[in-house]
Amino acid sequence: MTIETMAREFRYDGLRLPDPNAKLSVDEVRTAFSATYPEIATAAVTGPEAVGNKLVYHFTKAIGTKG
């Protein structure tokens, strides 16, 4: 029997975002990506979902109303 570590992948708005560092927590990854995608800072995180040999996390935009 062999043990294989599953890679993480993050998805946002149809984009596949690679894991910047496997040692970072999901919240730290969110902070890292929020520099490029500011909406991720307030996005909800769902997952992980096992897809093939990857664990996939989804960043979903927060939907709200102004005013």
PDB file of N, CA, C and O in Angstrom:
ATOM      1  N   MET A   1       0.847  -1.166   0.000  1.00  0.00           N
ATOM      2  CA  MET A   1       0.000   0.000   0.000  1.00  0.00           C
ATOM      3  C   MET A   1       0.898   1.236   0.000  1.00  0.00           C
ATOM      4  O   MET A   1       1.892   1.300   0.723  1.00  0.00           O
ATOM      5  N   THR A   2       0.527   2.211  -0.824  1.00  0.00           N
ATOM      6  CA  THR A   2       1.263   3.472  -0.854  1.00  0.00           C
ATOM      7  C   THR A   2       0.333   4.610  -0.465  1.00  0.00           C
ATOM      8  O   THR A   2      -0.865   4.590  -0.747  1.00  0.00           O
ATOM      9  N   ILE A   3       0.914   5.589   0.180  1.00  0.00           N
ATOM     10  CA  ILE A   3       0.148   6.768   0.596  1.00  0.00           C
ATOM     11  C   ILE A   3       0.583   7.921  -0.289  1.00  0.00           C
ATOM     12  O   ILE A   3       1.771   8.229  -0.394  1.00  0.00           O
ATOM     13  N   GLU A   4      -0.389   8.553  -0.923  1.00  0.00           N
ATOM     14  CA  GLU A   4      -0.105   9.672  -1.818  1.00  0.00           C
ATOM     15  C   GLU A   4      -0.824  10.904  -1.306  1.00  0.00           C
ATOM     16  O   GLU A   4      -2.014  10.857  -0.993  1.00  0.00           O
ATOM     17  N   THR A   5      -0.101  12.001  -1.223  1.00  0.00           N
ATOM     18  CA  THR A   5      -0.692  13.263  -0.797  1.00  0.00           C
ATOM     19  C   THR A   5      -1.420  13.891  -1.977  1.00  0.00           C
ATOM     20  O   THR A   5      -0.879  13.982  -3.079  1.00  0.00           O
ATOM     21  N   MET A   6      -2.643  14.319  -1.736  1.00  0.00           N
ATOM     22  CA  MET A   6      -3.431  14.942  -2.800  1.00  0.00           C
ATOM     23  C   MET A   6      -3.082  16.425  -2.887  1.00  0.00           C
ATOM     24  O   MET A   6      -3.000  17.115  -1.871  1.00  0.00           O
ATOM     25  N   ALA A   7      -2.881  16.897  -4.094  1.00  0.00           N
ATOM     26  CA  ALA A   7      -2.590  18.313  -4.322  1.00  0.00           C
ATOM     27  C   ALA A   7      -3.871  19.123  -4.155  1.00  0.00           C
ATOM     28  O   ALA A   7      -4.970  18.607  -4.358  1.00  0.00           O
ATOM     29  N   ARG A   8      -3.726  20.384  -3.785  1.00  0.00           N
ATOM     30  CA  ARG A   8      -4.879  21.264  -3.660  1.00  0.00           C
ATOM     31  C   ARG A   8      -4.981  22.138  -4.906  1.00  0.00           C
ATOM     32  O   ARG A   8      -3.979  22.502  -5.522  1.00  0.00           O
ATOM     33  N   GLU A   9      -6.214  22.458  -5.251  1.00  0.00           N
ATOM     34  CA  GLU A   9      -6.481  23.388  -6.347  1.00  0.00           C
ATOM     35  C   GLU A   9      -7.601  24.300  -5.889  1.00  0.00           C
ATOM     36  O   GLU A   9      -8.529  23.870  -5.202  1.00  0.00           O
ATOM     37  N   PHE A  10      -7.507  25.552  -6.273  1.00  0.00           N
ATOM     38  CA  PHE A  10      -8.519  26.527  -5.890  1.00  0.00           C
ATOM     39  C   PHE A  10      -9.186  27.042  -7.152  1.00  0.00           C
ATOM     40  O   PHE A  10      -8.524  27.277  -8.163  1.00  0.00           O
ATOM     41  N   ARG A  11     -10.491  27.217  -7.089  1.00  0.00           N
ATOM     42  CA  ARG A  11     -11.235  27.703  -8.258  1.00  0.00           C
ATOM     43  C   ARG A  11     -12.031  28.936  -7.864  1.00  0.00           C
ATOM     44  O   ARG A  11     -12.626  29.026  -6.790  1.00  0.00           O
ATOM     45  N   TYR A  12     -12.007  29.883  -8.802  1.00  0.00           N
ATOM     46  CA  TYR A  12     -12.735  31.130  -8.576  1.00  0.00           C
ATOM     47  C   TYR A  12     -13.230  31.666  -9.906  1.00  0.00           C
ATOM     48  O   TYR A  12     -12.432  31.902 -10.814  1.00  0.00           O
ATOM     49  N   ASP A  13     -14.504  31.856 -10.031  1.00  0.00           N
ATOM     50  CA  ASP A  13     -15.118  32.491 -11.199  1.00  0.00           C
ATOM     51  C   ASP A  13     -14.663  31.830 -12.513  1.00  0.00           C
ATOM     52  O   ASP A  13     -14.347  32.514 -13.487  1.00  0.00           O
ATOM     53  N   GLY A  14     -14.638  30.503 -12.519  1.00  0.00           N
ATOM     54  CA  GLY A  14     -14.265  29.762 -13.715  1.00  0.00           C
ATOM     55  C   GLY A  14     -12.767  29.595 -13.916  1.00  0.00           C
ATOM     56  O   GLY A  14     -12.342  28.961 -14.882  1.00  0.00           O
ATOM     57  N   LEU A  15     -11.956  30.155 -13.016  1.00  0.00           N
ATOM     58  CA  LEU A  15     -10.500  30.050 -13.114  1.00  0.00           C
ATOM     59  C   LEU A  15      -9.974  28.957 -12.197  1.00  0.00           C
ATOM     60  O   LEU A  15     -10.493  28.746 -11.101  1.00  0.00           O
ATOM     61  N   ARG A  16      -8.949  28.273 -12.653  1.00  0.00           N
ATOM     62  CA  ARG A  16      -8.253  27.306 -11.806  1.00  0.00           C
ATOM     63  C   ARG A  16      -7.003  27.978 -11.282  1.00  0.00           C
ATOM     64  O   ARG A  16      -6.137  28.390 -12.054  1.00  0.00           O
ATOM     65  N   LEU A  17      -6.911  28.087  -9.972  1.00  0.00           N
ATOM     66  CA  LEU A  17      -5.785  28.756  -9.342  1.00  0.00           C
ATOM     67  C   LEU A  17      -4.910  27.707  -8.660  1.00  0.00           C
ATOM     68  O   LEU A  17      -5.415  26.923  -7.856  1.00  0.00           O
ATOM     69  N   PRO A  18      -3.610  27.675  -8.961  1.00  0.00           N
ATOM     70  CA  PRO A  18      -2.735  26.689  -8.345  1.00  0.00           C
ATOM     71  C   PRO A  18      -2.502  27.005  -6.872  1.00  0.00           C
ATOM     72  O   PRO A  18      -2.670  28.145  -6.438  1.00  0.00           O
ATOM     73  N   ASP A  19      -2.122  26.008  -6.125  1.00  0.00           N
ATOM     74  CA  ASP A  19      -1.819  26.178  -4.714  1.00  0.00           C
ATOM     75  C   ASP A  19      -0.483  26.917  -4.604  1.00  0.00           C
ATOM     76  O   ASP A  19       0.539  26.395  -5.049  1.00  0.00           O
ATOM     77  N   PRO A  20      -0.469  28.128  -4.016  1.00  0.00           N
ATOM     78  CA  PRO A  20       0.785  28.872  -3.934  1.00  0.00           C
ATOM     79  C   PRO A  20       1.808  28.229  -2.997  1.00  0.00           C
ATOM     80  O   PRO A  20       3.014  28.366  -3.202  1.00  0.00           O
ATOM     81  N   ASN A  21       1.332  27.538  -1.983  1.00  0.00           N
ATOM     82  CA  ASN A  21       2.229  26.884  -1.027  1.00  0.00           C
ATOM     83  C   ASN A  21       1.397  25.885  -0.235  1.00  0.00           C
ATOM     84  O   ASN A  21       0.425  26.266   0.418  1.00  0.00           O
ATOM     85  N   ALA A  22       1.765  24.628  -0.286  1.00  0.00           N
ATOM     86  CA  ALA A  22       1.002  23.576   0.387  1.00  0.00           C
ATOM     87  C   ALA A  22       0.994  23.731   1.903  1.00  0.00           C
ATOM     88  O   ALA A  22       0.145  23.150   2.579  1.00  0.00           O
ATOM     89  N   LYS A  23       1.926  24.507   2.443  1.00  0.00           N
ATOM     90  CA  LYS A  23       2.006  24.695   3.893  1.00  0.00           C
ATOM     91  C   LYS A  23       1.047  25.764   4.404  1.00  0.00           C
ATOM     92  O   LYS A  23       0.827  25.872   5.611  1.00  0.00           O
ATOM     93  N   LEU A  24       0.469  26.561   3.492  1.00  0.00           N
ATOM     94  CA  LEU A  24      -0.463  27.613   3.888  1.00  0.00           C
ATOM     95  C   LEU A  24      -1.840  27.039   4.181  1.00  0.00           C
ATOM     96  O   LEU A  24      -2.261  26.070   3.549  1.00  0.00           O
ATOM     97  N   SER A  25      -2.542  27.636   5.140  1.00  0.00           N
ATOM     98  CA  SER A  25      -3.930  27.261   5.392  1.00  0.00           C
ATOM     99  C   SER A  25      -4.798  27.831   4.274  1.00  0.00           C
ATOM    100  O   SER A  25      -4.340  28.666   3.494  1.00  0.00           O
ATOM    101  N   VAL A  26      -6.032  27.389   4.196  1.00  0.00           N
ATOM    102  CA  VAL A  26      -6.948  27.881   3.170  1.00  0.00           C
ATOM    103  C   VAL A  26      -7.172  29.388   3.343  1.00  0.00           C
ATOM    104  O   VAL A  26      -7.261  30.109   2.349  1.00  0.00           O
ATOM    105  N   ASP A  27      -7.263  29.868   4.561  1.00  0.00           N
ATOM    106  CA  ASP A  27      -7.441  31.306   4.791  1.00  0.00           C
ATOM    107  C   ASP A  27      -6.213  32.101   4.354  1.00  0.00           C
ATOM    108  O   ASP A  27      -6.344  33.214   3.846  1.00  0.00           O
ATOM    109  N   GLU A  28      -5.024  31.537   4.548  1.00  0.00           N
ATOM    110  CA  GLU A  28      -3.811  32.217   4.103  1.00  0.00           C
ATOM    111  C   GLU A  28      -3.726  32.252   2.576  1.00  0.00           C
ATOM    112  O   GLU A  28      -3.236  33.223   1.998  1.00  0.00           O
ATOM    113  N   VAL A  29      -4.208  31.188   1.927  1.00  0.00           N
ATOM    114  CA  VAL A  29      -4.260  31.162   0.460  1.00  0.00           C
ATOM    115  C   VAL A  29      -5.241  32.226  -0.030  1.00  0.00           C
ATOM    116  O   VAL A  29      -4.970  32.924  -1.007  1.00  0.00           O
ATOM    117  N   ARG A  30      -6.378  32.345   0.652  1.00  0.00           N
ATOM    118  CA  ARG A  30      -7.363  33.371   0.283  1.00  0.00           C
ATOM    119  C   ARG A  30      -6.729  34.759   0.354  1.00  0.00           C
ATOM    120  O   ARG A  30      -6.921  35.576  -0.546  1.00  0.00           O
ATOM    121  N   THR A  31      -5.984  35.023   1.409  1.00  0.00           N
ATOM    122  CA  THR A  31      -5.318  36.310   1.559  1.00  0.00           C
ATOM    123  C   THR A  31      -4.310  36.543   0.436  1.00  0.00           C
ATOM    124  O   THR A  31      -4.209  37.649  -0.094  1.00  0.00           O
ATOM    125  N   ALA A  32      -3.570  35.503   0.077  1.00  0.00           N
ATOM    126  CA  ALA A  32      -2.581  35.625  -0.999  1.00  0.00           C
ATOM    127  C   ALA A  32      -3.252  35.951  -2.335  1.00  0.00           C
ATOM    128  O   ALA A  32      -2.774  36.813  -3.074  1.00  0.00           O
ATOM    129  N   PHE A  33      -4.346  35.273  -2.646  1.00  0.00           N
ATOM    130  CA  PHE A  33      -5.037  35.507  -3.922  1.00  0.00           C
ATOM    131  C   PHE A  33      -5.831  36.807  -3.928  1.00  0.00           C
ATOM    132  O   PHE A  33      -6.135  37.327  -5.002  1.00  0.00           O
ATOM    133  N   SER A  34      -6.175  37.346  -2.761  1.00  0.00           N
ATOM    134  CA  SER A  34      -6.970  38.574  -2.726  1.00  0.00           C
ATOM    135  C   SER A  34      -6.178  39.781  -3.233  1.00  0.00           C
ATOM    136  O   SER A  34      -6.768  40.811  -3.557  1.00  0.00           O
ATOM    137  N   ALA A  35      -4.855  39.665  -3.305  1.00  0.00           N
ATOM    138  CA  ALA A  35      -4.054  40.745  -3.881  1.00  0.00           C
ATOM    139  C   ALA A  35      -4.339  40.874  -5.379  1.00  0.00           C
ATOM    140  O   ALA A  35      -4.356  41.980  -5.920  1.00  0.00           O
ATOM    141  N   THR A  36      -4.561  39.741  -6.041  1.00  0.00           N
ATOM    142  CA  THR A  36      -4.855  39.734  -7.475  1.00  0.00           C
ATOM    143  C   THR A  36      -6.349  39.820  -7.746  1.00  0.00           C
ATOM    144  O   THR A  36      -6.780  40.494  -8.681  1.00  0.00           O
ATOM    145  N   TYR A  37      -7.137  39.134  -6.922  1.00  0.00           N
ATOM    146  CA  TYR A  37      -8.596  39.085  -7.069  1.00  0.00           C
ATOM    147  C   TYR A  37      -9.219  39.608  -5.771  1.00  0.00           C
ATOM    148  O   TYR A  37      -9.498  38.812  -4.874  1.00  0.00           O
ATOM    149  N   PRO A  38      -9.446  40.921  -5.642  1.00  0.00           N
ATOM    150  CA  PRO A  38      -9.940  41.494  -4.374  1.00  0.00           C
ATOM    151  C   PRO A  38     -11.245  40.897  -3.870  1.00  0.00           C
ATOM    152  O   PRO A  38     -11.489  40.882  -2.663  1.00  0.00           O
ATOM    153  N   GLU A  39     -12.102  40.397  -4.785  1.00  0.00           N
ATOM    154  CA  GLU A  39     -13.384  39.826  -4.378  1.00  0.00           C
ATOM    155  C   GLU A  39     -13.209  38.572  -3.527  1.00  0.00           C
ATOM    156  O   GLU A  39     -14.110  38.212  -2.770  1.00  0.00           O
ATOM    157  N   ILE A  40     -12.067  37.905  -3.640  1.00  0.00           N
ATOM    158  CA  ILE A  40     -11.823  36.676  -2.881  1.00  0.00           C
ATOM    159  C   ILE A  40     -11.752  36.959  -1.386  1.00  0.00           C
ATOM    160  O   ILE A  40     -12.041  36.076  -0.577  1.00  0.00           O
ATOM    161  N   ALA A  41     -11.373  38.170  -1.009  1.00  0.00           N
ATOM    162  CA  ALA A  41     -11.252  38.520   0.410  1.00  0.00           C
ATOM    163  C   ALA A  41     -12.557  38.302   1.169  1.00  0.00           C
ATOM    164  O   ALA A  41     -12.536  37.951   2.349  1.00  0.00           O
ATOM    165  N   THR A  42     -13.698  38.509   0.499  1.00  0.00           N
ATOM    166  CA  THR A  42     -14.991  38.339   1.160  1.00  0.00           C
ATOM    167  C   THR A  42     -15.753  37.122   0.640  1.00  0.00           C
ATOM    168  O   THR A  42     -16.910  36.911   1.004  1.00  0.00           O
ATOM    169  N   ALA A  43     -15.114  36.327  -0.204  1.00  0.00           N
ATOM    170  CA  ALA A  43     -15.784  35.166  -0.798  1.00  0.00           C
ATOM    171  C   ALA A  43     -15.925  34.037   0.217  1.00  0.00           C
ATOM    172  O   ALA A  43     -15.126  33.903   1.145  1.00  0.00           O
ATOM    173  N   ALA A  44     -16.952  33.239   0.015  1.00  0.00           N
ATOM    174  CA  ALA A  44     -17.144  32.038   0.832  1.00  0.00           C
ATOM    175  C   ALA A  44     -16.275  30.927   0.250  1.00  0.00           C
ATOM    176  O   ALA A  44     -16.075  30.852  -0.962  1.00  0.00           O
ATOM    177  N   VAL A  45     -15.763  30.068   1.127  1.00  0.00           N
ATOM    178  CA  VAL A  45     -14.938  28.944   0.688  1.00  0.00           C
ATOM    179  C   VAL A  45     -15.723  27.664   0.900  1.00  0.00           C
ATOM    180  O   VAL A  45     -16.222  27.408   1.996  1.00  0.00           O
ATOM    181  N   THR A  46     -15.834  26.857  -0.152  1.00  0.00           N
ATOM    182  CA  THR A  46     -16.472  25.547  -0.033  1.00  0.00           C
ATOM    183  C   THR A  46     -15.453  24.492  -0.422  1.00  0.00           C
ATOM    184  O   THR A  46     -14.552  24.738  -1.224  1.00  0.00           O
ATOM    185  N   GLY A  47     -15.610  23.339   0.151  1.00  0.00           N
ATOM    186  CA  GLY A  47     -14.712  22.236  -0.166  1.00  0.00           C
ATOM    187  C   GLY A  47     -13.960  21.799   1.063  1.00  0.00           C
ATOM    188  O   GLY A  47     -14.180  22.339   2.148  1.00  0.00           O
ATOM    189  N   PRO A  48     -13.107  20.866   0.924  1.00  0.00           N
ATOM    190  CA  PRO A  48     -12.567  20.345  -0.326  1.00  0.00           C
ATOM    191  C   PRO A  48     -13.454  19.266  -0.942  1.00  0.00           C
ATOM    192  O   PRO A  48     -14.189  18.556  -0.257  1.00  0.00           O
ATOM    193  N   GLU A  49     -13.350  19.178  -2.245  1.00  0.00           N
ATOM    194  CA  GLU A  49     -14.049  18.172  -3.025  1.00  0.00           C
ATOM    195  C   GLU A  49     -12.965  17.375  -3.750  1.00  0.00           C
ATOM    196  O   GLU A  49     -12.129  17.956  -4.443  1.00  0.00           O
ATOM    197  N   ALA A  50     -12.972  16.064  -3.597  1.00  0.00           N
ATOM    198  CA  ALA A  50     -11.977  15.224  -4.259  1.00  0.00           C
ATOM    199  C   ALA A  50     -12.340  15.074  -5.730  1.00  0.00           C
ATOM    200  O   ALA A  50     -13.393  14.535  -6.071  1.00  0.00           O
ATOM    201  N   VAL A  51     -11.452  15.559  -6.601  1.00  0.00           N
ATOM    202  CA  VAL A  51     -11.633  15.457  -8.045  1.00  0.00           C
ATOM    203  C   VAL A  51     -10.349  14.845  -8.599  1.00  0.00           C
ATOM    204  O   VAL A  51      -9.311  15.504  -8.669  1.00  0.00           O
ATOM    205  N   GLY A  52     -10.437  13.591  -8.985  1.00  0.00           N
ATOM    206  CA  GLY A  52      -9.235  12.898  -9.446  1.00  0.00           C
ATOM    207  C   GLY A  52      -8.247  12.771  -8.301  1.00  0.00           C
ATOM    208  O   GLY A  52      -8.574  12.215  -7.252  1.00  0.00           O
ATOM    209  N   ASN A  53      -7.046  13.280  -8.498  1.00  0.00           N
ATOM    210  CA  ASN A  53      -6.040  13.224  -7.438  1.00  0.00           C
ATOM    211  C   ASN A  53      -5.831  14.586  -6.783  1.00  0.00           C
ATOM    212  O   ASN A  53      -4.771  14.844  -6.212  1.00  0.00           O
ATOM    213  N   LYS A  54      -6.850  15.471  -6.862  1.00  0.00           N
ATOM    214  CA  LYS A  54      -6.753  16.802  -6.283  1.00  0.00           C
ATOM    215  C   LYS A  54      -7.890  17.062  -5.308  1.00  0.00           C
ATOM    216  O   LYS A  54      -8.981  16.506  -5.431  1.00  0.00           O
ATOM    217  N   LEU A  55      -7.608  17.914  -4.346  1.00  0.00           N
ATOM    218  CA  LEU A  55      -8.637  18.428  -3.455  1.00  0.00           C
ATOM    219  C   LEU A  55      -8.971  19.823  -3.961  1.00  0.00           C
ATOM    220  O   LEU A  55      -8.107  20.701  -3.980  1.00  0.00           O
ATOM    221  N   VAL A  56     -10.212  20.033  -4.369  1.00  0.00           N
ATOM    222  CA  VAL A  56     -10.608  21.292  -4.990  1.00  0.00           C
ATOM    223  C   VAL A  56     -11.430  22.122  -4.005  1.00  0.00           C
ATOM    224  O   VAL A  56     -12.413  21.653  -3.432  1.00  0.00           O
ATOM    225  N   TYR A  57     -10.992  23.373  -3.829  1.00  0.00           N
ATOM    226  CA  TYR A  57     -11.711  24.344  -3.012  1.00  0.00           C
ATOM    227  C   TYR A  57     -12.286  25.396  -3.955  1.00  0.00           C
ATOM    228  O   TYR A  57     -11.648  25.769  -4.939  1.00  0.00           O
ATOM    229  N   HIS A  58     -13.494  25.872  -3.652  1.00  0.00           N
ATOM    230  CA  HIS A  58     -14.145  26.883  -4.480  1.00  0.00           C
ATOM    231  C   HIS A  58     -14.314  28.166  -3.679  1.00  0.00           C
ATOM    232  O   HIS A  58     -14.786  28.148  -2.543  1.00  0.00           O
ATOM    233  N   PHE A  59     -13.920  29.275  -4.287  1.00  0.00           N
ATOM    234  CA  PHE A  59     -14.193  30.594  -3.729  1.00  0.00           C
ATOM    235  C   PHE A  59     -15.432  31.109  -4.434  1.00  0.00           C
ATOM    236  O   PHE A  59     -15.448  31.225  -5.659  1.00  0.00           O
ATOM    237  N   THR A  60     -16.480  31.423  -3.666  1.00  0.00           N
ATOM    238  CA  THR A  60     -17.739  31.880  -4.234  1.00  0.00           C
ATOM    239  C   THR A  60     -17.985  33.317  -3.788  1.00  0.00           C
ATOM    240  O   THR A  60     -17.912  33.630  -2.600  1.00  0.00           O
ATOM    241  N   LYS A  61     -18.274  34.179  -4.748  1.00  0.00           N
ATOM    242  CA  LYS A  61     -18.523  35.594  -4.456  1.00  0.00           C
ATOM    243  C   LYS A  61     -19.674  35.745  -3.471  1.00  0.00           C
ATOM    244  O   LYS A  61     -20.670  35.025  -3.544  1.00  0.00           O
ATOM    245  N   ALA A  62     -19.525  36.678  -2.561  1.00  0.00           N
ATOM    246  CA  ALA A  62     -20.608  37.012  -1.646  1.00  0.00           C
ATOM    247  C   ALA A  62     -21.609  37.860  -2.410  1.00  0.00           C
ATOM    248  O   ALA A  62     -21.244  38.877  -3.000  1.00  0.00           O
ATOM    249  N   ILE A  63     -22.860  37.450  -2.403  1.00  0.00           N
ATOM    250  CA  ILE A  63     -23.907  38.177  -3.127  1.00  0.00           C
ATOM    251  C   ILE A  63     -24.724  38.957  -2.109  1.00  0.00           C
ATOM    252  O   ILE A  63     -25.234  38.400  -1.137  1.00  0.00           O
ATOM    253  N   GLY A  64     -24.834  40.223  -2.344  1.00  0.00           N
ATOM    254  CA  GLY A  64     -25.594  41.060  -1.430  1.00  0.00           C
ATOM    255  C   GLY A  64     -26.145  42.270  -2.155  1.00  0.00           C
ATOM    256  O   GLY A  64     -25.924  42.460  -3.351  1.00  0.00           O
ATOM    257  N   THR A  65     -26.864  43.080  -1.404  1.00  0.00           N
ATOM    258  CA  THR A  65     -27.416  44.300  -1.994  1.00  0.00           C
ATOM    259  C   THR A  65     -26.807  45.507  -1.327  1.00  0.00           C
ATOM    260  O   THR A  65     -26.458  45.470  -0.147  1.00  0.00           O
ATOM    261  N   LYS A  66     -26.680  46.561  -2.075  1.00  0.00           N
ATOM    262  CA  LYS A  66     -26.172  47.811  -1.513  1.00  0.00           C
ATOM    263  C   LYS A  66     -27.351  48.613  -0.995  1.00  0.00           C
ATOM    264  O   LYS A  66     -28.476  48.511  -1.484  1.00  0.00           O
ATOM    265  N   GLY A  67     -27.050  49.404   0.004  1.00  0.00           N
ATOM    266  CA  GLY A  67     -28.074  50.334   0.461  1.00  0.00           C
ATOM    267  C   GLY A  67     -28.688  49.888   1.664  1.00  0.00           C
ATOM    268  O   GLY A  67     -29.577  50.559   2.188  1.00  0.00           O
TER     269      GLY A  67
END
